[in-house]
């Protein structure tokens, strides 16, 4: 689903909504963390094979938002591990 959303948002004026929609889908358990990580690691998330230009730029903007989400996941896991060590 992240790939489909990226493709749609990169081609439309709805690009600024990509992060909000991804966050909402994640919070509502429609998209799992693993789905986001798998999408982010895929060549499609980088726009591999895409010609340079506005579409490629928008694909990269979506990927940047994905990287922020993954950083949040990693930070949350680190916090949970720290709490477990304190107990």
N, CA, C and O atoms as a Maestro MAE file, in Angstrom:
{
 s_m_m2io_version
 :::
 2.0.0
}

f_m_ct {
 s_m_title
 :::
 protein
 m_atom[348] {
  # First column is atom index #
  i_m_mmod_type
  r_m_x_coord
  r_m_y_coord
  r_m_z_coord
  i_m_residue_number
  s_m_chain_name
  s_m_pdb_residue_name
  s_m_pdb_atom_name
  i_m_atomic_number
  :::
  1 25 0.801 -1.196 0.000 1 A "UNK " " N  " 7
  2 3 0.000 0.000 0.000 1 A "UNK " " CA " 6
  3 2 0.852 1.273 0.000 1 A "UNK " " C  " 6
  4 15 0.479 2.236 -0.670 1 A "UNK " " O  " 8
  5 25 1.985 1.323 0.725 2 A "UNK " " N  " 7
  6 3 2.795 2.542 0.660 2 A "UNK " " CA " 6
  7 2 3.239 2.882 -0.766 2 A "UNK " " C  " 6
  8 15 3.299 4.054 -1.136 2 A "UNK " " O  " 8
  9 25 3.549 1.859 -1.562 3 A "UNK " " N  " 7
  10 3 3.981 2.103 -2.938 3 A "UNK " " CA " 6
  11 2 2.855 2.753 -3.743 3 A "UNK " " C  " 6
  12 15 3.089 3.702 -4.491 3 A "UNK " " O  " 8
  13 25 1.655 2.246 -3.589 4 A "UNK " " N  " 7
  14 3 0.505 2.794 -4.302 4 A "UNK " " CA " 6
  15 2 0.248 4.235 -3.880 4 A "UNK " " C  " 6
  16 15 -0.017 5.101 -4.714 4 A "UNK " " O  " 8
  17 25 0.328 4.479 -2.589 5 A "UNK " " N  " 7
  18 3 0.113 5.838 -2.086 5 A "UNK " " CA " 6
  19 2 1.202 6.783 -2.602 5 A "UNK " " C  " 6
  20 15 0.915 7.913 -2.998 5 A "UNK " " O  " 8
  21 25 2.437 6.319 -2.594 6 A "UNK " " N  " 7
  22 3 3.540 7.124 -3.108 6 A "UNK " " CA " 6
  23 2 3.312 7.471 -4.580 6 A "UNK " " C  " 6
  24 15 3.451 8.626 -4.982 6 A "UNK " " O  " 8
  25 25 2.965 6.470 -5.369 7 A "UNK " " N  " 7
  26 3 2.725 6.703 -6.797 7 A "UNK " " CA " 6
  27 2 1.611 7.714 -7.016 7 A "UNK " " C  " 6
  28 15 1.711 8.573 -7.893 7 A "UNK " " O  " 8
  29 25 0.561 7.616 -6.233 8 A "UNK " " N  " 7
  30 3 -0.557 8.557 -6.381 8 A "UNK " " CA " 6
  31 2 -0.150 9.967 -5.966 8 A "UNK " " C  " 6
  32 15 -0.344 10.922 -6.718 8 A "UNK " " O  " 8
  33 25 0.406 10.091 -4.784 9 A "UNK " " N  " 7
  34 3 0.746 11.415 -4.265 9 A "UNK " " CA " 6
  35 2 1.832 12.097 -5.095 9 A "UNK " " C  " 6
  36 15 1.808 13.317 -5.256 9 A "UNK " " O  " 8
  37 25 2.777 11.330 -5.619 10 A "UNK " " N  " 7
  38 3 3.859 11.910 -6.416 10 A "UNK " " CA " 6
  39 2 3.343 12.495 -7.723 10 A "UNK " " C  " 6
  40 15 3.990 13.354 -8.322 10 A "UNK " " O  " 8
  41 25 2.189 12.033 -8.161 11 A "UNK " " N  " 7
  42 3 1.618 12.485 -9.430 11 A "UNK " " CA " 6
  43 2 0.475 13.479 -9.257 11 A "UNK " " C  " 6
  44 15 -0.169 13.856 -10.236 11 A "UNK " " O  " 8
  45 25 0.218 13.904 -8.034 12 A "UNK " " N  " 7
  46 3 -0.948 14.756 -7.818 12 A "UNK " " CA " 6
  47 2 -0.607 15.927 -6.903 12 A "UNK " " C  " 6
  48 15 0.460 15.962 -6.290 12 A "UNK " " O  " 8
  49 25 -1.512 16.869 -6.820 13 A "UNK " " N  " 7
  50 3 -1.301 17.975 -5.892 13 A "UNK " " CA " 6
  51 2 -1.439 17.543 -4.430 13 A "UNK " " C  " 6
  52 15 -1.257 18.356 -3.524 13 A "UNK " " O  " 8
  53 25 -1.754 16.297 -4.204 14 A "UNK " " N  " 7
  54 3 -1.916 15.779 -2.838 14 A "UNK " " CA " 6
  55 2 -0.597 15.352 -2.202 14 A "UNK " " C  " 6
  56 15 -0.594 14.779 -1.113 14 A "UNK " " O  " 8
  57 25 0.511 15.623 -2.861 15 A "UNK " " N  " 7
  58 3 1.821 15.243 -2.338 15 A "UNK " " CA " 6
  59 2 2.009 15.640 -0.874 15 A "UNK " " C  " 6
  60 15 2.513 14.823 -0.103 15 A "UNK " " O  " 8
  61 25 1.634 16.839 -0.454 16 A "UNK " " N  " 7
  62 3 1.834 17.205 0.954 16 A "UNK " " CA " 6
  63 2 1.065 16.319 1.939 16 A "UNK " " C  " 6
  64 15 1.374 16.315 3.131 16 A "UNK " " O  " 8
  65 25 0.084 15.580 1.463 17 A "UNK " " N  " 7
  66 3 -0.706 14.724 2.351 17 A "UNK " " CA " 6
  67 2 -0.082 13.346 2.559 17 A "UNK " " C  " 6
  68 15 -0.544 12.586 3.410 17 A "UNK " " O  " 8
  69 25 0.951 13.015 1.804 18 A "UNK " " N  " 7
  70 3 1.539 11.675 1.872 18 A "UNK " " CA " 6
  71 2 1.858 11.263 3.311 18 A "UNK " " C  " 6
  72 15 1.441 10.192 3.753 18 A "UNK " " O  " 8
  73 25 2.580 12.089 4.030 19 A "UNK " " N  " 7
  74 3 2.967 11.747 5.401 19 A "UNK " " CA " 6
  75 2 1.776 11.603 6.326 19 A "UNK " " C  " 6
  76 15 1.738 10.701 7.162 19 A "UNK " " O  " 8
  77 25 0.807 12.485 6.181 20 A "UNK " " N  " 7
  78 3 -0.384 12.426 7.028 20 A "UNK " " CA " 6
  79 2 -1.181 11.143 6.771 20 A "UNK " " C  " 6
  80 15 -1.662 10.494 7.700 20 A "UNK " " O  " 8
  81 25 -1.304 10.801 5.500 21 A "UNK " " N  " 7
  82 3 -2.061 9.591 5.152 21 A "UNK " " CA " 6
  83 2 -1.326 8.348 5.637 21 A "UNK " " C  " 6
  84 15 -1.934 7.436 6.198 21 A "UNK " " O  " 8
  85 25 -0.009 8.319 5.416 22 A "UNK " " N  " 7
  86 3 0.773 7.156 5.879 22 A "UNK " " CA " 6
  87 2 0.655 7.006 7.391 22 A "UNK " " C  " 6
  88 15 0.474 5.896 7.893 22 A "UNK " " O  " 8
  89 25 0.757 8.109 8.115 23 A "UNK " " N  " 7
  90 3 0.657 8.052 9.569 23 A "UNK " " CA " 6
  91 2 -0.719 7.560 10.004 23 A "UNK " " C  " 6
  92 15 -0.834 6.755 10.929 23 A "UNK " " O  " 8
  93 25 -1.761 8.046 9.333 24 A "UNK " " N  " 7
  94 3 -3.122 7.620 9.675 24 A "UNK " " CA " 6
  95 2 -3.317 6.128 9.388 24 A "UNK " " C  " 6
  96 15 -3.920 5.412 10.188 24 A "UNK " " O  " 8
  97 25 -2.810 5.669 8.256 25 A "UNK " " N  " 7
  98 3 -2.928 4.246 7.918 25 A "UNK " " CA " 6
  99 2 -2.177 3.384 8.926 25 A "UNK " " C  " 6
  100 15 -2.639 2.304 9.294 25 A "UNK " " O  " 8
  101 25 -1.027 3.860 9.369 26 A "UNK " " N  " 7
  102 3 -0.247 3.125 10.364 26 A "UNK " " CA " 6
  103 2 -0.974 3.115 11.708 26 A "UNK " " C  " 6
  104 15 -1.086 2.067 12.344 26 A "UNK " " O  " 8
  105 25 -1.463 4.262 12.137 27 A "UNK " " N  " 7
  106 3 -2.138 4.349 13.430 27 A "UNK " " CA " 6
  107 2 -3.429 3.539 13.471 27 A "UNK " " C  " 6
  108 15 -3.828 3.055 14.531 27 A "UNK " " O  " 8
  109 25 -4.075 3.391 12.330 28 A "UNK " " N  " 7
  110 3 -5.308 2.600 12.261 28 A "UNK " " CA " 6
  111 2 -5.043 1.125 11.951 28 A "UNK " " C  " 6
  112 15 -5.972 0.367 11.673 28 A "UNK " " O  " 8
  113 25 -3.771 0.726 12.001 29 A "UNK " " N  " 7
  114 3 -3.369 -0.666 11.767 29 A "UNK " " CA " 6
  115 2 -3.755 -1.180 10.383 29 A "UNK " " C  " 6
  116 15 -4.015 -2.370 10.208 29 A "UNK " " O  " 8
  117 25 -3.791 -0.296 9.418 30 A "UNK " " N  " 7
  118 3 -4.047 -0.699 8.036 30 A "UNK " " CA " 6
  119 2 -2.724 -1.022 7.352 30 A "UNK " " C  " 6
  120 15 -2.635 -1.939 6.535 30 A "UNK " " O  " 8
  121 25 -1.702 -0.250 7.701 31 A "UNK " " N  " 7
  122 3 -0.348 -0.473 7.207 31 A "UNK " " CA " 6
  123 2 0.527 -0.765 8.416 31 A "UNK " " C  " 6
  124 15 0.499 -0.019 9.394 31 A "UNK " " O  " 8
  125 25 1.294 -1.825 8.361 32 A "UNK " " N  " 7
  126 3 2.170 -2.215 9.460 32 A "UNK " " CA " 6
  127 2 3.561 -1.591 9.284 32 A "UNK " " C  " 6
  128 15 3.935 -1.172 8.188 32 A "UNK " " O  " 8
  129 25 4.293 -1.541 10.355 33 A "UNK " " N  " 7
  130 3 5.666 -1.036 10.304 33 A "UNK " " CA " 6
  131 2 6.488 -1.798 9.270 33 A "UNK " " C  " 6
  132 15 7.255 -1.198 8.516 33 A "UNK " " O  " 8
  133 25 6.331 -3.113 9.233 34 A "UNK " " N  " 7
  134 3 7.072 -3.922 8.260 34 A "UNK " " CA " 6
  135 2 6.728 -3.543 6.824 34 A "UNK " " C  " 6
  136 15 7.594 -3.581 5.950 34 A "UNK " " O  " 8
  137 25 5.475 -3.178 6.574 35 A "UNK " " N  " 7
  138 3 5.073 -2.741 5.229 35 A "UNK " " CA " 6
  139 2 5.826 -1.471 4.838 35 A "UNK " " C  " 6
  140 15 6.294 -1.338 3.707 35 A "UNK " " O  " 8
  141 25 5.935 -0.559 5.768 36 A "UNK " " N  " 7
  142 3 6.625 0.705 5.498 36 A "UNK " " CA " 6
  143 2 8.113 0.460 5.292 36 A "UNK " " C  " 6
  144 15 8.720 1.033 4.387 36 A "UNK " " O  " 8
  145 25 8.697 -0.384 6.123 37 A "UNK " " N  " 7
  146 3 10.128 -0.690 5.976 37 A "UNK " " CA " 6
  147 2 10.402 -1.414 4.653 37 A "UNK " " C  " 6
  148 15 11.403 -1.139 3.991 37 A "UNK " " O  " 8
  149 25 9.524 -2.330 4.270 38 A "UNK " " N  " 7
  150 3 9.696 -3.059 3.007 38 A "UNK " " CA " 6
  151 2 9.589 -2.105 1.824 38 A "UNK " " C  " 6
  152 15 10.396 -2.167 0.897 38 A "UNK " " O  " 8
  153 25 8.590 -1.223 1.856 39 A "UNK " " N  " 7
  154 3 8.448 -0.233 0.791 39 A "UNK " " CA " 6
  155 2 9.684 0.651 0.723 39 A "UNK " " C  " 6
  156 15 10.217 0.888 -0.361 39 A "UNK " " O  " 8
  157 25 10.143 1.138 1.867 40 A "UNK " " N  " 7
  158 3 11.269 2.059 1.903 40 A "UNK " " CA " 6
  159 2 12.541 1.414 1.338 40 A "UNK " " C  " 6
  160 15 13.349 2.086 0.697 40 A "UNK " " O  " 8
  161 25 12.711 0.129 1.575 41 A "UNK " " N  " 7
  162 3 13.896 -0.579 1.093 41 A "UNK " " CA " 6
  163 2 13.804 -0.954 -0.387 41 A "UNK " " C  " 6
  164 15 14.804 -1.340 -0.994 41 A "UNK " " O  " 8
  165 25 12.627 -0.844 -0.958 42 A "UNK " " N  " 7
  166 3 12.435 -1.278 -2.343 42 A "UNK " " CA " 6
  167 2 12.974 -0.247 -3.343 42 A "UNK " " C  " 6
  168 15 12.987 0.951 -3.059 42 A "UNK " " O  " 8
  169 25 13.416 -0.716 -4.504 43 A "UNK " " N  " 7
  170 3 13.860 0.207 -5.557 43 A "UNK " " CA " 6
  171 2 12.749 1.164 -5.989 43 A "UNK " " C  " 6
  172 15 13.029 2.298 -6.378 43 A "UNK " " O  " 8
  173 25 11.512 0.726 -5.924 44 A "UNK " " N  " 7
  174 3 10.392 1.571 -6.339 44 A "UNK " " CA " 6
  175 2 10.288 2.819 -5.471 44 A "UNK " " C  " 6
  176 15 9.918 3.884 -5.966 44 A "UNK " " O  " 8
  177 25 10.607 2.705 -4.191 45 A "UNK " " N  " 7
  178 3 10.505 3.870 -3.312 45 A "UNK " " CA " 6
  179 2 11.521 4.945 -3.676 45 A "UNK " " C  " 6
  180 15 11.332 6.124 -3.375 45 A "UNK " " O  " 8
  181 25 12.603 4.521 -4.329 46 A "UNK " " N  " 7
  182 3 13.635 5.472 -4.772 46 A "UNK " " CA " 6
  183 2 13.340 6.001 -6.165 46 A "UNK " " C  " 6
  184 15 13.992 6.936 -6.630 46 A "UNK " " O  " 8
  185 25 12.364 5.407 -6.828 47 A "UNK " " N  " 7
  186 3 12.046 5.823 -8.189 47 A "UNK " " CA " 6
  187 2 13.056 5.300 -9.193 47 A "UNK " " C  " 6
  188 15 13.281 5.907 -10.240 47 A "UNK " " O  " 8
  189 25 13.665 4.158 -8.864 48 A "UNK " " N  " 7
  190 3 14.646 3.581 -9.784 48 A "UNK " " CA " 6
  191 2 14.034 3.416 -11.170 48 A "UNK " " C  " 6
  192 15 12.919 2.913 -11.311 48 A "UNK " " O  " 8
  193 25 14.763 3.838 -12.179 49 A "UNK " " N  " 7
  194 3 14.302 3.739 -13.550 49 A "UNK " " CA " 6
  195 2 13.495 4.946 -13.985 49 A "UNK " " C  " 6
  196 15 13.136 5.068 -15.156 49 A "UNK " " O  " 8
  197 25 13.209 5.834 -13.054 50 A "UNK " " N  " 7
  198 3 12.437 7.032 -13.361 50 A "UNK " " CA " 6
  199 2 13.368 8.103 -13.932 50 A "UNK " " C  " 6
  200 15 14.487 8.282 -13.450 50 A "UNK " " O  " 8
  201 25 12.911 8.794 -14.935 51 A "UNK " " N  " 7
  202 3 13.699 9.878 -15.520 51 A "UNK " " CA " 6
  203 2 13.756 11.057 -14.546 51 A "UNK " " C  " 6
  204 15 12.792 11.318 -13.825 51 A "UNK " " O  " 8
  205 25 14.887 11.768 -14.528 52 A "UNK " " N  " 7
  206 3 14.957 12.969 -13.682 52 A "UNK " " CA " 6
  207 2 13.865 13.963 -14.070 52 A "UNK " " C  " 6
  208 15 13.525 14.103 -15.245 52 A "UNK " " O  " 8
  209 25 13.339 14.628 -13.097 53 A "UNK " " N  " 7
  210 3 12.287 15.609 -13.345 53 A "UNK " " CA " 6
  211 2 11.363 15.740 -12.158 53 A "UNK " " C  " 6
  212 15 11.657 15.224 -11.080 53 A "UNK " " O  " 8
  213 25 10.257 16.422 -12.341 54 A "UNK " " N  " 7
  214 3 9.335 16.674 -11.224 54 A "UNK " " CA " 6
  215 2 8.789 15.403 -10.571 54 A "UNK " " C  " 6
  216 15 8.665 15.341 -9.347 54 A "UNK " " O  " 8
  217 25 8.463 14.393 -11.374 55 A "UNK " " N  " 7
  218 3 7.942 13.151 -10.791 55 A "UNK " " CA " 6
  219 2 8.994 12.495 -9.908 55 A "UNK " " C  " 6
  220 15 8.690 12.068 -8.794 55 A "UNK " " O  " 8
  221 25 10.215 12.412 -10.391 56 A "UNK " " N  " 7
  222 3 11.302 11.823 -9.598 56 A "UNK " " CA " 6
  223 2 11.509 12.634 -8.320 56 A "UNK " " C  " 6
  224 15 11.729 12.062 -7.253 56 A "UNK " " O  " 8
  225 25 11.441 13.940 -8.420 57 A "UNK " " N  " 7
  226 3 11.584 14.794 -7.235 57 A "UNK " " CA " 6
  227 2 10.493 14.494 -6.215 57 A "UNK " " C  " 6
  228 15 10.765 14.419 -5.017 57 A "UNK " " O  " 8
  229 25 9.273 14.324 -6.681 58 A "UNK " " N  " 7
  230 3 8.157 14.029 -5.776 58 A "UNK " " CA " 6
  231 2 8.281 12.645 -5.154 58 A "UNK " " C  " 6
  232 15 7.944 12.450 -3.986 58 A "UNK " " O  " 8
  233 25 8.760 11.694 -5.929 59 A "UNK " " N  " 7
  234 3 8.995 10.348 -5.387 59 A "UNK " " CA " 6
  235 2 10.020 10.428 -4.257 59 A "UNK " " C  " 6
  236 15 9.857 9.799 -3.211 59 A "UNK " " O  " 8
  237 25 11.061 11.200 -4.477 60 A "UNK " " N  " 7
  238 3 12.092 11.361 -3.451 60 A "UNK " " CA " 6
  239 2 11.542 12.074 -2.212 60 A "UNK " " C  " 6
  240 15 11.946 11.759 -1.093 60 A "UNK " " O  " 8
  241 25 10.636 13.020 -2.398 61 A "UNK " " N  " 7
  242 3 10.015 13.697 -1.261 61 A "UNK " " CA " 6
  243 2 9.218 12.704 -0.424 61 A "UNK " " C  " 6
  244 15 9.271 12.743 0.805 61 A "UNK " " O  " 8
  245 25 8.484 11.818 -1.082 62 A "UNK " " N  " 7
  246 3 7.737 10.784 -0.355 62 A "UNK " " CA " 6
  247 2 8.689 9.874 0.406 62 A "UNK " " C  " 6
  248 15 8.429 9.506 1.552 62 A "UNK " " O  " 8
  249 25 9.779 9.519 -0.229 63 A "UNK " " N  " 7
  250 3 10.754 8.635 0.418 63 A "UNK " " CA " 6
  251 2 11.370 9.315 1.635 63 A "UNK " " C  " 6
  252 15 11.628 8.663 2.647 63 A "UNK " " O  " 8
  253 25 11.605 10.607 1.541 64 A "UNK " " N  " 7
  254 3 12.142 11.345 2.684 64 A "UNK " " CA " 6
  255 2 11.180 11.283 3.862 64 A "UNK " " C  " 6
  256 15 11.600 11.120 5.007 64 A "UNK " " O  " 8
  257 25 9.911 11.411 3.581 65 A "UNK " " N  " 7
  258 3 8.905 11.289 4.633 65 A "UNK " " CA " 6
  259 2 8.952 9.885 5.231 65 A "UNK " " C  " 6
  260 15 8.856 9.718 6.447 65 A "UNK " " O  " 8
  261 25 9.102 8.874 4.367 66 A "UNK " " N  " 7
  262 3 9.236 7.505 4.854 66 A "UNK " " CA " 6
  263 2 10.444 7.339 5.757 66 A "UNK " " C  " 6
  264 15 10.386 6.614 6.750 66 A "UNK " " O  " 8
  265 25 11.539 8.009 5.417 67 A "UNK " " N  " 7
  266 3 12.739 7.891 6.250 67 A "UNK " " CA " 6
  267 2 12.493 8.485 7.636 67 A "UNK " " C  " 6
  268 15 13.022 7.982 8.628 67 A "UNK " " O  " 8
  269 25 11.699 9.542 7.711 68 A "UNK " " N  " 7
  270 3 11.367 10.130 9.012 68 A "UNK " " CA " 6
  271 2 10.524 9.160 9.838 68 A "UNK " " C  " 6
  272 15 10.707 9.044 11.050 68 A "UNK " " O  " 8
  273 25 9.608 8.473 9.179 69 A "UNK " " N  " 7
  274 3 8.781 7.495 9.892 69 A "UNK " " CA " 6
  275 2 9.648 6.365 10.436 69 A "UNK " " C  " 6
  276 15 9.481 5.940 11.579 69 A "UNK " " O  " 8
  277 25 10.561 5.889 9.622 70 A "UNK " " N  " 7
  278 3 11.433 4.799 10.055 70 A "UNK " " CA " 6
  279 2 12.316 5.255 11.204 70 A "UNK " " C  " 6
  280 15 12.566 4.487 12.133 70 A "UNK " " O  " 8
  281 25 12.788 6.483 11.153 71 A "UNK " " N  " 7
  282 3 13.587 7.015 12.264 71 A "UNK " " CA " 6
  283 2 12.753 7.038 13.543 71 A "UNK " " C  " 6
  284 15 13.262 6.729 14.621 71 A "UNK " " O  " 8
  285 25 11.490 7.399 13.431 72 A "UNK " " N  " 7
  286 3 10.609 7.388 14.600 72 A "UNK " " CA " 6
  287 2 10.431 5.974 15.134 72 A "UNK " " C  " 6
  288 15 10.432 5.763 16.347 72 A "UNK " " O  " 8
  289 25 10.279 5.001 14.232 73 A "UNK " " N  " 7
  290 3 10.163 3.603 14.667 73 A "UNK " " CA " 6
  291 2 11.419 3.186 15.428 73 A "UNK " " C  " 6
  292 15 11.342 2.579 16.495 73 A "UNK " " O  " 8
  293 25 12.573 3.523 14.859 74 A "UNK " " N  " 7
  294 3 13.844 3.143 15.480 74 A "UNK " " CA " 6
  295 2 14.011 3.820 16.844 74 A "UNK " " C  " 6
  296 15 14.458 3.190 17.802 74 A "UNK " " O  " 8
  297 25 13.653 5.095 16.925 75 A "UNK " " N  " 7
  298 3 13.747 5.815 18.194 75 A "UNK " " CA " 6
  299 2 12.828 5.198 19.239 75 A "UNK " " C  " 6
  300 15 13.201 5.061 20.404 75 A "UNK " " O  " 8
  301 25 11.633 4.829 18.817 76 A "UNK " " N  " 7
  302 3 10.677 4.219 19.741 76 A "UNK " " CA " 6
  303 2 11.203 2.867 20.240 76 A "UNK " " C  " 6
  304 15 11.070 2.549 21.422 76 A "UNK " " O  " 8
  305 25 11.793 2.083 19.352 77 A "UNK " " N  " 7
  306 3 12.355 0.793 19.761 77 A "UNK " " CA " 6
  307 2 13.505 0.988 20.741 77 A "UNK " " C  " 6
  308 15 13.643 0.226 21.698 77 A "UNK " " O  " 8
  309 25 14.328 2.001 20.508 78 A "UNK " " N  " 7
  310 3 15.441 2.285 21.419 78 A "UNK " " CA " 6
  311 2 14.930 2.683 22.794 78 A "UNK " " C  " 6
  312 15 15.473 2.261 23.814 78 A "UNK " " O  " 8
  313 25 13.881 3.498 22.815 79 A "UNK " " N  " 7
  314 3 13.290 3.902 24.093 79 A "UNK " " CA " 6
  315 2 12.730 2.702 24.841 79 A "UNK " " C  " 6
  316 15 12.907 2.585 26.054 79 A "UNK " " O  " 8
  317 25 12.061 1.817 24.128 80 A "UNK " " N  " 7
  318 3 11.491 0.627 24.756 80 A "UNK " " CA " 6
  319 2 12.588 -0.277 25.307 80 A "UNK " " C  " 6
  320 15 12.439 -0.847 26.387 80 A "UNK " " O  " 8
  321 25 13.687 -0.409 24.568 81 A "UNK " " N  " 7
  322 3 14.801 -1.230 25.047 81 A "UNK " " CA " 6
  323 2 15.429 -0.614 26.296 81 A "UNK " " C  " 6
  324 15 15.803 -1.328 27.226 81 A "UNK " " O  " 8
  325 25 15.542 0.699 26.310 82 A "UNK " " N  " 7
  326 3 16.107 1.393 27.486 82 A "UNK " " CA " 6
  327 2 15.212 1.194 28.689 82 A "UNK " " C  " 6
  328 15 15.702 0.972 29.796 82 A "UNK " " O  " 8
  329 25 13.909 1.270 28.491 83 A "UNK " " N  " 7
  330 3 12.977 1.060 29.599 83 A "UNK " " CA " 6
  331 2 13.061 -0.363 30.122 83 A "UNK " " C  " 6
  332 15 12.992 -0.583 31.331 83 A "UNK " " O  " 8
  333 25 13.211 -1.341 29.221 84 A "UNK " " N  " 7
  334 3 13.323 -2.738 29.615 84 A "UNK " " CA " 6
  335 2 14.593 -2.959 30.429 84 A "UNK " " C  " 6
  336 15 14.583 -3.720 31.397 84 A "UNK " " O  " 8
  337 25 15.678 -2.305 30.047 85 A "UNK " " N  " 7
  338 3 16.936 -2.459 30.777 85 A "UNK " " CA " 6
  339 2 16.843 -1.856 32.162 85 A "UNK " " C  " 6
  340 15 17.474 -2.352 33.095 85 A "UNK " " O  " 8
  341 25 16.064 -0.788 32.316 86 A "UNK " " N  " 7
  342 3 15.906 -0.146 33.618 86 A "UNK " " CA " 6
  343 2 15.098 -0.987 34.578 86 A "UNK " " C  " 6
  344 15 15.282 -0.891 35.792 86 A "UNK " " O  " 8
  345 25 14.196 -1.821 34.051 87 A "UNK " " N  " 7
  346 3 13.355 -2.662 34.900 87 A "UNK " " CA " 6
  347 2 14.142 -3.805 35.405 87 A "UNK " " C  " 6
  348 15 13.616 -4.638 36.143 87 A "UNK " " O  " 8
  :::
 }
 m_bond[347] {
  # First column is bond index #
  i_m_from
  i_m_to
  i_m_order
  :::
  1 1 2 1
  2 2 3 1
  3 3 4 2
  4 3 5 1
  5 5 6 1
  6 6 7 1
  7 7 8 2
  8 7 9 1
  9 9 10 1
  10 10 11 1
  11 11 12 2
  12 11 13 1
  13 13 14 1
  14 14 15 1
  15 15 16 2
  16 15 17 1
  17 17 18 1
  18 18 19 1
  19 19 20 2
  20 19 21 1
  21 21 22 1
  22 22 23 1
  23 23 24 2
  24 23 25 1
  25 25 26 1
  26 26 27 1
  27 27 28 2
  28 27 29 1
  29 29 30 1
  30 30 31 1
  31 31 32 2
  32 31 33 1
  33 33 34 1
  34 34 35 1
  35 35 36 2
  36 35 37 1
  37 37 38 1
  38 38 39 1
  39 39 40 2
  40 39 41 1
  41 41 42 1
  42 42 43 1
  43 43 44 2
  44 43 45 1
  45 45 46 1
  46 46 47 1
  47 47 48 2
  48 47 49 1
  49 49 50 1
  50 50 51 1
  51 51 52 2
  52 51 53 1
  53 53 54 1
  54 54 55 1
  55 55 56 2
  56 55 57 1
  57 57 58 1
  58 58 59 1
  59 59 60 2
  60 59 61 1
  61 61 62 1
  62 62 63 1
  63 63 64 2
  64 63 65 1
  65 65 66 1
  66 66 67 1
  67 67 68 2
  68 67 69 1
  69 69 70 1
  70 70 71 1
  71 71 72 2
  72 71 73 1
  73 73 74 1
  74 74 75 1
  75 75 76 2
  76 75 77 1
  77 77 78 1
  78 78 79 1
  79 79 80 2
  80 79 81 1
  81 81 82 1
  82 82 83 1
  83 83 84 2
  84 83 85 1
  85 85 86 1
  86 86 87 1
  87 87 88 2
  88 87 89 1
  89 89 90 1
  90 90 91 1
  91 91 92 2
  92 91 93 1
  93 93 94 1
  94 94 95 1
  95 95 96 2
  96 95 97 1
  97 97 98 1
  98 98 99 1
  99 99 100 2
  100 99 101 1
  101 101 102 1
  102 102 103 1
  103 103 104 2
  104 103 105 1
  105 105 106 1
  106 106 107 1
  107 107 108 2
  108 107 109 1
  109 109 110 1
  110 110 111 1
  111 111 112 2
  112 111 113 1
  113 113 114 1
  114 114 115 1
  115 115 116 2
  116 115 117 1
  117 117 118 1
  118 118 119 1
  119 119 120 2
  120 119 121 1
  121 121 122 1
  122 122 123 1
  123 123 124 2
  124 123 125 1
  125 125 126 1
  126 126 127 1
  127 127 128 2
  128 127 129 1
  129 129 130 1
  130 130 131 1
  131 131 132 2
  132 131 133 1
  133 133 134 1
  134 134 135 1
  135 135 136 2
  136 135 137 1
  137 137 138 1
  138 138 139 1
  139 139 140 2
  140 139 141 1
  141 141 142 1
  142 142 143 1
  143 143 144 2
  144 143 145 1
  145 145 146 1
  146 146 147 1
  147 147 148 2
  148 147 149 1
  149 149 150 1
  150 150 151 1
  151 151 152 2
  152 151 153 1
  153 153 154 1
  154 154 155 1
  155 155 156 2
  156 155 157 1
  157 157 158 1
  158 158 159 1
  159 159 160 2
  160 159 161 1
  161 161 162 1
  162 162 163 1
  163 163 164 2
  164 163 165 1
  165 165 166 1
  166 166 167 1
  167 167 168 2
  168 167 169 1
  169 169 170 1
  170 170 171 1
  171 171 172 2
  172 171 173 1
  173 173 174 1
  174 174 175 1
  175 175 176 2
  176 175 177 1
  177 177 178 1
  178 178 179 1
  179 179 180 2
  180 179 181 1
  181 181 182 1
  182 182 183 1
  183 183 184 2
  184 183 185 1
  185 185 186 1
  186 186 187 1
  187 187 188 2
  188 187 189 1
  189 189 190 1
  190 190 191 1
  191 191 192 2
  192 191 193 1
  193 193 194 1
  194 194 195 1
  195 195 196 2
  196 195 197 1
  197 197 198 1
  198 198 199 1
  199 199 200 2
  200 199 201 1
  201 201 202 1
  202 202 203 1
  203 203 204 2
  204 203 205 1
  205 205 206 1
  206 206 207 1
  207 207 208 2
  208 207 209 1
  209 209 210 1
  210 210 211 1
  211 211 212 2
  212 211 213 1
  213 213 214 1
  214 214 215 1
  215 215 216 2
  216 215 217 1
  217 217 218 1
  218 218 219 1
  219 219 220 2
  220 219 221 1
  221 221 222 1
  222 222 223 1
  223 223 224 2
  224 223 225 1
  225 225 226 1
  226 226 227 1
  227 227 228 2
  228 227 229 1
  229 229 230 1
  230 230 231 1
  231 231 232 2
  232 231 233 1
  233 233 234 1
  234 234 235 1
  235 235 236 2
  236 235 237 1
  237 237 238 1
  238 238 239 1
  239 239 240 2
  240 239 241 1
  241 241 242 1
  242 242 243 1
  243 243 244 2
  244 243 245 1
  245 245 246 1
  246 246 247 1
  247 247 248 2
  248 247 249 1
  249 249 250 1
  250 250 251 1
  251 251 252 2
  252 251 253 1
  253 253 254 1
  254 254 255 1
  255 255 256 2
  256 255 257 1
  257 257 258 1
  258 258 259 1
  259 259 260 2
  260 259 261 1
  261 261 262 1
  262 262 263 1
  263 263 264 2
  264 263 265 1
  265 265 266 1
  266 266 267 1
  267 267 268 2
  268 267 269 1
  269 269 270 1
  270 270 271 1
  271 271 272 2
  272 271 273 1
  273 273 274 1
  274 274 275 1
  275 275 276 2
  276 275 277 1
  277 277 278 1
  278 278 279 1
  279 279 280 2
  280 279 281 1
  281 281 282 1
  282 282 283 1
  283 283 284 2
  284 283 285 1
  285 285 286 1
  286 286 287 1
  287 287 288 2
  288 287 289 1
  289 289 290 1
  290 290 291 1
  291 291 292 2
  292 291 293 1
  293 293 294 1
  294 294 295 1
  295 295 296 2
  296 295 297 1
  297 297 298 1
  298 298 299 1
  299 299 300 2
  300 299 301 1
  301 301 302 1
  302 302 303 1
  303 303 304 2
  304 303 305 1
  305 305 306 1
  306 306 307 1
  307 307 308 2
  308 307 309 1
  309 309 310 1
  310 310 311 1
  311 311 312 2
  312 311 313 1
  313 313 314 1
  314 314 315 1
  315 315 316 2
  316 315 317 1
  317 317 318 1
  318 318 319 1
  319 319 320 2
  320 319 321 1
  321 321 322 1
  322 322 323 1
  323 323 324 2
  324 323 325 1
  325 325 326 1
  326 326 327 1
  327 327 328 2
  328 327 329 1
  329 329 330 1
  330 330 331 1
  331 331 332 2
  332 331 333 1
  333 333 334 1
  334 334 335 1
  335 335 336 2
  336 335 337 1
  337 337 338 1
  338 338 339 1
  339 339 340 2
  340 339 341 1
  341 341 342 1
  342 342 343 1
  343 343 344 2
  344 343 345 1
  345 345 346 1
  346 346 347 1
  347 347 348 2
  :::
 }
}
